[in-house]
């Protein structure tokens, strides 16, 4: 599975993607987020984080499969 990072999440992780992230059977977006936050604790500091699975917004109950692509999309700032 591939995990893509955008904005501040990319800065926290230090790279744009994790290309060989292992997903377990029937794992949810919530579980993957918790694993990522364990590896990169500063991800927990992002106040709201949109998640997409295969380029479609997903909620925390979405089941992820081994060939899926997940993206972490933090809020956009600017003015």
C-alpha positions as CSV (number, residue, x, y, z in Angstrom):
1,X,0.0,0.0,0.0
2,X,1.1,3.6,-0.7
3,X,0.6,6.5,1.7
4,X,0.9,10.0,0.3
5,X,1.5,13.1,2.4
6,X,0.6,16.7,1.6
7,X,1.4,20.0,3.2
8,X,2.4,19.9,6.8
9,X,2.0,16.1,7.0
10,X,4.8,15.8,4.3
11,X,7.0,18.1,6.4
12,X,6.4,16.0,9.6
13,X,7.1,12.7,7.9
14,X,10.0,14.0,5.9
15,X,8.9,12.5,2.6
16,X,6.1,12.7,0.1
17,X,5.2,9.0,0.3
18,X,5.6,5.7,2.0
19,X,5.5,3.2,-0.9
20,X,5.6,-0.1,1.0
21,X,3.3,0.5,4.0
22,X,2.0,-2.8,5.2
23,X,-1.7,-3.1,5.6
24,X,-3.4,-5.9,7.7
25,X,-6.5,-7.8,6.7
26,X,-9.7,-5.7,7.2
27,X,-7.7,-2.7,8.5
28,X,-9.5,0.6,8.7
29,X,-8.4,4.1,7.9
30,X,-8.6,4.8,11.7
31,X,-6.1,2.0,12.5
32,X,-3.7,3.1,9.8
33,X,-3.8,6.7,11.1
34,X,-3.1,5.5,14.6
35,X,-0.1,3.5,13.4
36,X,1.2,6.5,11.4
37,X,0.8,8.7,14.5
38,X,2.7,6.2,16.6
39,X,5.6,6.4,14.1
40,X,5.3,10.2,13.6
41,X,3.8,11.7,16.8
42,X,3.7,15.2,15.4
43,X,0.9,14.1,13.0
44,X,-1.3,14.2,16.1
45,X,-0.8,18.0,16.2
46,X,-2.7,18.5,13.0
47,X,-6.2,19.8,14.0
48,X,-8.1,18.3,11.1
49,X,-6.9,15.9,8.5
50,X,-8.9,14.8,5.4
51,X,-8.1,11.3,4.2
52,X,-8.6,9.9,0.8
53,X,-8.5,6.3,-0.4
54,X,-7.9,5.8,-4.1
55,X,-8.6,9.5,-4.7
56,X,-12.0,9.5,-2.9
57,X,-12.6,11.0,0.5
58,X,-12.9,8.4,3.1
59,X,-14.0,8.2,6.8
60,X,-12.2,6.4,9.6
61,X,-14.3,3.3,9.1
62,X,-13.3,2.7,5.5
63,X,-11.6,-0.7,5.0
64,X,-8.2,-0.4,3.2
65,X,-6.7,-3.1,0.9
66,X,-3.1,-3.8,0.2
67,X,-3.1,-2.1,-3.3
68,X,-4.9,1.0,-2.2
69,X,-3.4,4.5,-2.1
70,X,-4.1,6.6,0.9
71,X,-3.5,10.4,1.1
72,X,-3.3,12.6,4.2
73,X,-4.6,16.0,3.4
74,X,-4.2,18.7,6.1
75,X,-6.2,21.9,6.0
76,X,-5.0,24.5,3.4
77,X,-3.9,27.8,4.8
78,X,-3.3,31.0,3.0
79,X,-4.8,34.4,2.5
